């Protein structure tokens, strides 16, 4: 997907691309109505089942209110793009942070663990699963405050694939519980992924890294 810096989506100006993934791009943007900087995630493609299911899921996630769950400000469509609007977090992702530091001190790792675990517990108490807990979905402020992001995307993808009779697995292999490869997940799958992240924060690697590297073409 070619960068779309300078584009205006609804009332949001896209200033610069700050991240790119397999299904989306994230831009630093500006909300012209309330005069604030925002993060705008632009979804690839126009898979109608995925977009409509995510829209319904986004409404459910919007009802969650927790200090460590990144809130969703808005969701919109401007052909050919679909987009989500969230707070812009200055510090980047835990993935970026670990790339530069590798191992974290025990107290720092414990702080991130506590913050994200509290977010997951709150979501699970409200019957919401994440399904793709990983460092790139954890956003950090410079002061060490953490947010769990991207609730709803995995569930929407799973349901859209089922609609399209696809057998694609949703998730990131290094952080997936074994049963997720068979399309089975519940709150324990999120906890498993969080355990992998703790291991990575303390050791500088994921426990199954060698297996996944050896399986790569």
Backbone as CSV, one residue per row, in Angstrom:
resi,resn,N_x,N_y,N_z,CA_x,CA_y,CA_z,C_x,C_y,C_z
1,UNK,0.855,-1.200,0.000,0.000,0.000,0.000,0.881,1.236,0.000
2,UNK,0.692,2.103,-0.962,1.458,3.332,-1.055,1.037,4.276,0.049
3,UNK,2.008,4.970,0.643,1.690,5.925,1.698,0.714,6.980,1.216
4,UNK,-0.174,7.394,2.088,-1.199,8.372,1.705,-1.093,9.624,2.572
5,UNK,0.150,9.992,2.916,0.361,11.231,3.642,-0.268,12.406,2.883
6,UNK,-0.857,13.321,3.627,-1.492,14.479,3.015,-2.954,14.281,2.684
7,UNK,-3.422,13.048,2.786,-4.840,12.762,2.540,-5.677,13.228,3.725
8,UNK,-6.901,13.626,3.464,-7.858,13.956,4.513,-8.965,12.918,4.507
9,UNK,-9.175,12.279,5.651,-10.251,11.307,5.810,-11.270,11.900,6.775
10,UNK,-12.426,12.277,6.248,-13.400,12.959,7.084,-12.804,14.255,7.607
11,UNK,-12.796,14.379,8.937,-12.242,15.601,9.540,-10.781,15.426,9.956
12,UNK,-10.146,14.323,9.515,-8.801,13.995,9.973,-7.772,14.177,8.855
13,UNK,-6.715,14.910,9.153,-5.595,15.086,8.234,-4.521,14.052,8.549
14,UNK,-3.995,13.375,7.529,-2.928,12.398,7.698,-1.592,13.074,7.428
15,UNK,-0.763,13.203,8.465,0.485,13.946,8.335,1.660,13.064,7.927
16,UNK,1.912,11.978,8.661,3.025,11.102,8.288,2.752,9.684,8.776
17,UNK,3.289,8.722,8.032,3.135,7.326,8.407,4.119,6.994,9.520
18,UNK,3.617,6.352,10.576,4.475,6.016,11.714,4.632,4.509,11.893
19,UNK,3.790,3.703,11.248,3.897,2.248,11.372,3.184,1.602,10.186
20,UNK,3.651,0.387,9.855,3.047,-0.350,8.747,3.006,-1.818,9.112
21,UNK,1.854,-2.454,8.933,1.691,-3.868,9.215,1.144,-4.599,8.020
22,UNK,0.797,-5.866,8.236,0.315,-6.693,7.131,-1.100,-6.332,6.703
23,UNK,-1.867,-5.723,7.592,-3.258,-5.404,7.262,-3.585,-3.923,7.361
24,UNK,-2.625,-3.093,7.752,-2.956,-1.687,7.990,-1.706,-0.820,8.026
25,UNK,-1.934,0.477,7.984,-0.892,1.479,8.213,-1.403,2.441,9.270
26,UNK,-0.479,2.985,10.051,-0.842,3.949,11.094,-0.183,5.291,10.781
27,UNK,-0.971,6.347,10.886,-0.495,7.688,10.586,-0.667,8.602,11.792
28,UNK,0.282,9.505,11.951,0.069,10.637,12.838,-0.867,11.584,12.110
29,UNK,-1.978,11.905,12.747,-2.965,12.759,12.111,-3.388,13.909,12.998
30,UNK,-4.299,14.706,12.471,-4.803,15.870,13.208,-6.311,15.926,13.051
31,UNK,-7.001,16.006,14.196,-8.452,16.127,14.215,-8.791,17.613,14.138
32,UNK,-9.344,18.033,12.996,-9.594,19.461,12.790,-10.738,19.987,13.645
33,UNK,-11.634,19.099,14.073,-12.779,19.561,14.860,-12.378,19.931,16.280
34,UNK,-11.620,19.047,16.939,-11.260,19.311,18.335,-9.812,19.764,18.489
35,UNK,-9.101,19.945,17.358,-7.747,20.505,17.355,-6.776,19.685,18.201
36,UNK,-6.634,18.406,17.881,-5.685,17.579,18.615,-5.049,16.566,17.673
37,UNK,-3.851,16.128,18.053,-3.177,15.080,17.292,-3.808,13.737,17.624
38,UNK,-3.882,12.877,16.627,-4.467,11.545,16.802,-3.655,10.542,16.000
39,UNK,-3.847,9.267,16.308,-3.319,8.188,15.485,-4.461,7.652,14.632
40,UNK,-4.198,7.464,13.355,-5.225,6.991,12.422,-4.733,5.701,11.786
41,UNK,-5.445,4.621,12.035,-5.105,3.327,11.449,-5.961,3.127,10.214
42,UNK,-5.320,2.986,9.065,-6.008,2.802,7.792,-5.914,1.329,7.413
43,UNK,-7.067,0.686,7.219,-7.106,-0.741,6.925,-6.920,-0.988,5.441
44,UNK,-6.144,-2.037,5.126,-5.942,-2.443,3.741,-7.205,-3.080,3.172
45,UNK,-7.379,-2.913,1.870,-8.404,-3.669,1.164,-9.815,-3.222,1.476
46,UNK,-10.749,-3.961,0.936,-12.164,-3.630,1.122,-12.963,-4.901,1.355
47,UNK,-12.463,-5.751,2.246,-13.159,-6.991,2.584,-14.404,-6.634,3.385
48,UNK,-15.535,-6.662,2.737,-16.771,-6.199,3.362,-17.115,-6.947,4.647
49,UNK,-17.053,-8.289,4.683,-17.356,-8.981,5.946,-16.441,-8.541,7.086
50,UNK,-15.137,-8.378,6.782,-14.200,-7.951,7.820,-14.543,-6.561,8.338
51,UNK,-14.781,-5.639,7.439,-15.029,-4.254,7.848,-16.306,-4.153,8.668
52,UNK,-17.378,-4.809,8.211,-18.649,-4.709,8.931,-18.566,-5.382,10.298
53,UNK,-17.873,-6.500,10.382,-17.721,-7.169,11.676,-16.850,-6.340,12.604
54,UNK,-15.818,-5.713,12.037,-14.997,-4.874,12.906,-15.784,-3.665,13.403
55,UNK,-16.631,-3.106,12.561,-17.420,-1.956,12.986,-18.298,-2.328,14.179
56,UNK,-18.927,-3.498,14.131,-19.744,-3.930,15.263,-18.886,-4.195,16.495
57,UNK,-17.716,-4.804,16.263,-16.822,-5.074,17.383,-16.295,-3.774,17.994
58,UNK,-16.026,-2.784,17.138,-15.524,-1.501,17.626,-16.534,-0.832,18.551
59,UNK,-17.801,-0.973,18.243,-18.826,-0.412,19.110,-18.815,-1.086,20.476
60,UNK,-18.584,-2.405,20.482,-18.510,-3.131,21.754,-17.285,-2.704,22.543
61,UNK,-16.134,-2.575,21.858,-14.897,-2.174,22.525,-15.030,-0.750,23.049
62,UNK,-15.785,0.079,22.332,-15.958,1.461,22.773,-16.622,1.562,24.132
63,UNK,-17.310,0.498,24.529,-17.958,0.513,25.840,-16.976,0.203,26.963
64,UNK,-15.775,-0.329,26.614,-14.771,-0.610,27.638,-14.096,0.687,28.075
65,UNK,-13.916,0.835,29.357,-13.249,2.023,29.875,-12.253,1.586,30.929
66,UNK,-10.995,1.540,30.536,-9.936,1.110,31.450,-8.692,1.948,31.171
67,UNK,-7.956,2.258,32.221,-6.807,3.148,32.085,-5.744,2.610,31.132
68,UNK,-5.666,1.291,30.974,-4.606,0.721,30.160,-5.118,0.053,28.884
69,UNK,-6.332,0.361,28.476,-6.858,-0.034,27.175,-6.949,1.224,26.314
70,UNK,-6.266,1.209,25.166,-6.274,2.380,24.302,-7.691,2.622,23.787
71,UNK,-8.255,3.788,24.076,-9.635,4.028,23.639,-9.732,4.251,22.133
72,UNK,-10.885,3.955,21.597,-11.179,4.197,20.193,-12.031,5.460,20.104
73,UNK,-11.504,6.478,19.429,-12.234,7.734,19.284,-13.320,7.664,18.212
74,UNK,-12.977,7.012,17.087,-13.872,7.107,15.937,-13.559,5.975,14.971
75,UNK,-14.501,5.697,14.109,-14.351,4.695,13.052,-15.054,5.244,11.826
76,UNK,-14.385,5.192,10.687,-15.004,5.785,9.512,-14.664,5.071,8.227
77,UNK,-15.334,5.481,7.185,-15.162,4.912,5.855,-15.158,6.037,4.842
78,UNK,-14.125,6.057,4.021,-14.052,7.006,2.916,-13.425,6.251,1.757
79,UNK,-14.265,5.770,0.873,-13.826,4.872,-0.196,-12.561,5.388,-0.876
80,UNK,-11.543,4.520,-1.040,-11.537,3.074,-0.777,-10.982,2.701,0.603
81,UNK,-10.956,3.638,1.547,-10.294,3.385,2.824,-11.289,3.236,3.966
82,UNK,-10.901,2.414,4.934,-11.589,2.287,6.213,-10.575,2.646,7.286
83,UNK,-11.012,3.368,8.290,-10.017,3.868,9.240,-10.566,3.937,10.660
84,UNK,-9.615,3.867,11.612,-9.914,3.999,13.035,-9.098,5.168,13.569
85,UNK,-9.664,5.855,14.548,-8.992,7.015,15.128,-8.812,6.778,16.625
86,UNK,-7.571,6.937,17.086,-7.209,6.659,18.476,-6.290,7.758,18.990
87,UNK,-6.024,7.799,20.290,-5.023,8.740,20.799,-3.657,8.430,20.200
88,UNK,-2.872,9.465,19.985,-1.500,9.270,19.533,-0.596,9.179,20.751
89,UNK,0.123,8.048,20.874,0.995,7.809,22.021,2.445,8.042,21.584
90,UNK,3.122,8.927,22.259,4.439,9.398,21.831,5.528,8.338,21.879
91,UNK,5.469,7.416,22.827,6.622,6.558,23.081,6.813,5.379,22.158
92,UNK,5.890,5.093,21.250,6.019,3.939,20.370,5.525,2.659,21.017
93,UNK,5.950,1.522,20.475,5.457,0.231,20.945,6.485,-0.464,21.831
94,UNK,6.001,-1.449,22.580,6.909,-2.268,23.378,7.871,-3.031,22.466
95,UNK,7.419,-3.393,21.296,8.312,-4.072,20.345,9.517,-3.181,20.020
96,UNK,9.268,-1.914,19.725,10.362,-0.985,19.429,11.284,-0.829,20.639
97,UNK,10.674,-0.726,21.802,11.436,-0.538,23.038,12.358,-1.730,23.301
98,UNK,11.848,-2.937,23.101,12.658,-4.130,23.330,13.748,-4.274,22.270
99,UNK,13.511,-3.804,21.087,14.504,-3.889,20.020,15.775,-3.139,20.405
100,UNK,15.612,-2.005,21.065,16.762,-1.178,21.434,17.376,-1.570,22.775
101,UNK,16.598,-2.262,23.637,17.092,-2.552,24.976,17.236,-4.039,25.266
102,UNK,16.565,-4.867,24.485,16.539,-6.315,24.679,15.983,-6.654,26.064
103,UNK,16.820,-6.949,27.035,16.314,-7.340,28.350,15.968,-6.115,29.184
104,UNK,14.896,-6.242,29.970,14.467,-5.157,30.852,14.743,-5.526,32.308
105,UNK,14.990,-4.527,33.154,15.111,-4.806,34.588,13.818,-5.418,35.123
106,UNK,13.935,-6.192,36.184,12.796,-6.916,36.720,11.654,-5.974,37.104
107,UNK,11.974,-4.842,37.728,10.910,-3.936,38.159,10.195,-3.296,36.977
108,UNK,10.918,-2.996,35.912,10.293,-2.401,34.730,9.409,-3.422,34.021
109,UNK,9.924,-4.634,33.846,9.116,-5.695,33.236,7.877,-5.965,34.068
110,UNK,8.033,-5.964,35.382,6.892,-6.195,36.260,5.841,-5.110,36.138
111,UNK,6.280,-3.871,35.955,5.336,-2.768,35.789,4.508,-2.935,34.516
112,UNK,5.164,-3.269,33.405,4.425,-3.479,32.157,3.493,-4.682,32.271
113,UNK,3.971,-5.740,32.909,3.136,-6.920,33.099,1.870,-6.568,33.873
114,UNK,2.021,-5.847,34.955,0.870,-5.488,35.791,-0.136,-4.644,35.001
115,UNK,0.360,-3.676,34.240,-0.538,-2.783,33.509,-1.335,-3.535,32.443
116,UNK,-0.658,-4.381,31.669,-1.342,-5.085,30.591,-2.229,-6.195,31.148
117,UNK,-1.777,-6.843,32.213,-2.623,-7.871,32.838,-3.913,-7.264,33.361
118,UNK,-3.837,-6.066,33.930,-5.053,-5.427,34.434,-6.002,-5.084,33.298
119,UNK,-5.448,-4.688,32.136,-6.281,-4.398,30.966,-6.970,-5.664,30.467
120,UNK,-6.218,-6.765,30.389,-6.805,-8.026,29.934,-7.857,-8.535,30.906
121,UNK,-7.587,-8.421,32.206,-8.558,-8.888,33.190,-9.875,-8.128,33.054
122,UNK,-9.766,-6.820,32.870,-10.969,-6.001,32.709,-11.745,-6.424,31.460
123,UNK,-11.020,-6.628,30.360,-11.692,-7.033,29.126,-12.336,-8.407,29.280
124,UNK,-11.615,-9.335,29.887,-12.165,-10.676,30.082,-13.390,-10.645,30.990
125,UNK,-13.360,-9.787,32.002,-14.521,-9.647,32.881,-15.751,-9.156,32.124
126,UNK,-15.514,-8.497,30.976,-16.616,-8.004,30.141,-16.799,-8.867,28.888
127,UNK,-16.281,-10.104,28.958,-16.465,-11.095,27.886,-15.862,-10.667,26.552
128,UNK,-14.743,-9.933,26.611,-14.028,-9.516,25.416,-12.643,-10.152,25.421
129,UNK,-12.289,-10.842,24.323,-10.959,-11.403,24.147,-10.160,-10.514,23.197
130,UNK,-8.849,-10.550,23.354,-7.999,-9.782,22.445,-7.593,-10.626,21.239
131,UNK,-6.995,-11.802,21.501,-6.620,-12.799,20.490,-5.318,-12.499,19.752
132,UNK,-4.710,-11.346,19.980,-3.426,-11.067,19.316,-2.560,-10.194,20.216
133,UNK,-2.374,-10.634,21.456,-1.542,-9.892,22.403,-0.079,-10.090,22.012
134,UNK,0.626,-9.007,21.750,2.035,-9.057,21.346,2.636,-7.666,21.574
135,UNK,3.968,-7.565,21.583,4.600,-6.275,21.900,4.215,-5.133,20.970
136,UNK,3.956,-5.427,19.695,3.597,-4.340,18.782,2.188,-3.824,19.022
137,UNK,1.385,-4.522,19.837,0.051,-4.041,20.202,0.034,-3.434,21.605
138,UNK,1.222,-3.197,22.161,1.339,-2.520,23.450,2.052,-1.197,23.220
139,UNK,1.389,-0.110,23.510,1.933,1.223,23.287,2.442,1.797,24.602
140,UNK,3.565,2.503,24.525,4.210,3.031,25.725,4.351,4.547,25.643
141,UNK,3.987,5.213,26.725,4.333,6.624,26.853,5.774,6.736,27.347
142,UNK,6.410,7.876,27.160,7.784,8.027,27.652,7.927,7.826,29.157
143,UNK,6.839,8.024,29.922,6.920,7.859,31.376,6.686,6.413,31.823
144,UNK,6.572,5.457,30.863,6.397,4.058,31.210,4.958,3.606,31.338
145,UNK,4.016,4.470,31.034,2.596,4.120,31.071,2.266,3.318,29.822
146,UNK,1.577,2.199,29.988,1.337,1.276,28.873,-0.146,1.181,28.530
147,UNK,-0.408,0.967,27.234,-1.767,0.756,26.737,-1.794,-0.493,25.866
148,UNK,-2.829,-1.290,26.019,-3.071,-2.415,25.127,-4.001,-1.940,24.012
149,UNK,-3.591,-2.180,22.771,-4.334,-1.663,21.618,-4.820,-2.803,20.724
150,UNK,-5.624,-2.437,19.751,-6.100,-3.331,18.684,-7.084,-4.398,19.147
151,UNK,-7.873,-4.120,20.137,-8.973,-5.018,20.476,-9.945,-5.075,19.301
152,UNK,-10.457,-6.253,19.020,-11.502,-6.378,18.025,-11.024,-6.750,16.647
153,UNK,-9.791,-6.382,16.279,-9.328,-6.682,14.932,-9.227,-8.180,14.683
154,UNK,-8.690,-8.902,15.651,-8.521,-10.341,15.457,-9.867,-11.039,15.346
155,UNK,-10.808,-10.689,16.212,-12.119,-11.325,16.164,-12.816,-11.034,14.837
156,UNK,-12.702,-9.798,14.378,-13.328,-9.451,13.108,-12.712,-10.243,11.964
157,UNK,-11.381,-10.439,12.009,-10.710,-11.206,10.954,-11.136,-12.670,10.992
158,UNK,-11.231,-13.237,12.183,-11.660,-14.625,12.312,-13.052,-14.815,11.723
159,UNK,-13.968,-13.935,12.073,-15.344,-14.074,11.604,-15.436,-13.840,10.102
160,UNK,-14.645,-12.895,9.592,-14.668,-12.646,8.155,-14.113,-13.841,7.396
161,UNK,-13.047,-14.457,7.917,-12.493,-15.633,7.258,-13.488,-16.790,7.267
162,UNK,-14.209,-16.935,8.370,-15.224,-17.978,8.439,-16.316,-17.728,7.391
163,UNK,-16.691,-16.468,7.234,-17.703,-16.091,6.242,-17.227,-16.436,4.829
164,UNK,-15.909,-16.224,4.603,-15.344,-16.475,3.282,-14.810,-17.893,3.122
165,UNK,-15.082,-18.763,4.133,-14.643,-20.160,4.113,-13.124,-20.272,4.036
166,UNK,-12.429,-19.337,4.673,-10.970,-19.364,4.691,-10.498,-20.087,5.939
167,UNK,-9.365,-20.776,5.823,-8.791,-21.470,6.968,-7.604,-20.717,7.541
168,UNK,-7.417,-19.444,7.168,-6.273,-18.680,7.633,-6.295,-18.550,9.154
169,UNK,-5.096,-18.668,9.748,-4.963,-18.529,11.190,-4.701,-17.073,11.532
170,UNK,-5.410,-16.554,12.517,-5.225,-15.175,12.944,-4.383,-15.156,14.199
171,UNK,-3.329,-14.359,14.175,-2.456,-14.252,15.332,-1.014,-14.171,14.882
172,UNK,-0.118,-14.048,15.839,1.310,-13.973,15.561,1.954,-15.220,16.141
173,UNK,2.559,-16.080,15.311,2.972,-17.415,15.767,3.753,-17.446,17.068
174,UNK,4.721,-16.545,17.248,5.565,-16.584,18.445,4.781,-16.399,19.731
175,UNK,3.599,-15.768,19.645,2.820,-15.446,20.844,1.511,-16.231,20.933
176,UNK,1.296,-17.134,19.996,0.029,-17.865,19.957,0.077,-19.113,20.826
177,UNK,-0.983,-19.327,21.600,-1.146,-20.589,22.313,-1.332,-21.706,21.280
178,UNK,-0.877,-22.926,21.569,-0.955,-24.006,20.576,-2.353,-24.220,19.996
179,UNK,-3.383,-24.089,20.823,-4.736,-24.369,20.340,-5.230,-23.336,19.320
180,UNK,-4.583,-22.145,19.281,-5.025,-21.130,18.332,-4.766,-21.547,16.889
181,UNK,-3.777,-22.395,16.674,-3.511,-22.868,15.309,-4.668,-23.695,14.767
182,UNK,-5.520,-24.178,15.666,-6.717,-24.919,15.265,-7.972,-24.068,15.350
183,UNK,-7.794,-22.756,15.483,-8.926,-21.850,15.529,-9.639,-21.811,16.853
184,UNK,-8.996,-22.299,17.918,-9.607,-22.322,19.247,-8.909,-21.297,20.133
185,UNK,-9.673,-20.426,20.764,-9.073,-19.460,21.679,-10.096,-19.044,22.723
186,UNK,-9.601,-18.748,23.922,-10.416,-18.163,24.969,-9.502,-17.276,25.810
187,UNK,-9.938,-16.897,27.004,-9.142,-15.964,27.797,-7.757,-16.516,28.120
188,UNK,-7.617,-17.848,28.163,-6.318,-18.448,28.466,-5.314,-18.205,27.346
189,UNK,-5.787,-18.047,26.118,-4.887,-17.748,25.005,-4.249,-16.371,25.181
190,UNK,-5.019,-15.410,25.645,-4.470,-14.083,25.932,-3.435,-14.151,27.052
191,UNK,-3.717,-14.932,28.085,-2.790,-15.056,29.211,-1.497,-15.738,28.762
192,UNK,-1.615,-16.743,27.915,-0.440,-17.423,27.359,0.456,-16.401,26.646
193,UNK,-0.150,-15.585,25.794,0.624,-14.585,25.048,1.311,-13.610,25.987
194,UNK,0.620,-13.212,27.050,1.220,-12.290,28.016,2.418,-12.950,28.706
195,UNK,2.334,-14.244,28.965,3.464,-14.961,29.546,4.674,-14.973,28.617
196,UNK,4.430,-15.127,27.316,5.517,-15.074,26.340,6.177,-13.697,26.353
197,UNK,5.359,-12.654,26.447,5.897,-11.295,26.481,6.753,-11.084,27.725
198,UNK,6.306,-11.589,28.867,7.111,-11.469,30.087,8.450,-12.171,29.900
199,UNK,8.427,-13.368,29.352,9.668,-14.112,29.084,10.597,-13.281,28.201
200,UNK,10.031,-12.672,27.162,10.831,-11.875,26.242,11.417,-10.644,26.929
201,UNK,10.630,-9.988,27.760,11.128,-8.805,28.453,12.314,-9.138,29.358
202,UNK,12.307,-10.335,29.945,13.337,-10.707,30.912,14.551,-11.376,30.271
203,UNK,14.377,-12.000,29.104,15.476,-12.752,28.492,15.969,-12.170,27.175
204,UNK,15.176,-11.298,26.561,15.558,-10.734,25.273,15.170,-11.578,24.072
205,UNK,14.415,-12.640,24.286,13.986,-13.478,23.162,12.667,-14.159,23.514
206,UNK,12.009,-14.681,22.499,10.805,-15.473,22.748,11.209,-16.940,22.847
207,UNK,10.529,-17.740,23.653,10.987,-19.114,23.891,10.971,-20.016,22.674
208,UNK,10.117,-19.732,21.694,10.006,-20.607,20.530,10.671,-20.013,19.292
209,UNK,11.547,-19.030,19.500,12.149,-18.325,18.366,12.894,-19.277,17.442
210,UNK,13.678,-20.192,18.013,14.478,-21.069,17.170,13.600,-21.977,16.316
211,UNK,12.497,-22.458,16.902,11.615,-23.339,16.144,11.019,-22.621,14.959
212,UNK,10.566,-21.352,15.188,9.935,-20.619,14.092,10.960,-20.225,13.033
213,UNK,12.200,-19.908,13.456,13.208,-19.555,12.485,13.554,-20.748,11.608
214,UNK,13.672,-21.924,12.212,14.034,-23.110,11.451,12.936,-23.538,10.494
215,UNK,11.672,-23.143,10.813,10.548,-23.506,9.944,10.370,-22.538,8.798
216,UNK,11.096,-21.409,8.833,10.928,-20.390,7.805,11.612,-20.837,6.523
217,UNK,11.061,-20.493,5.346,11.687,-20.873,4.081,12.956,-20.084,3.841
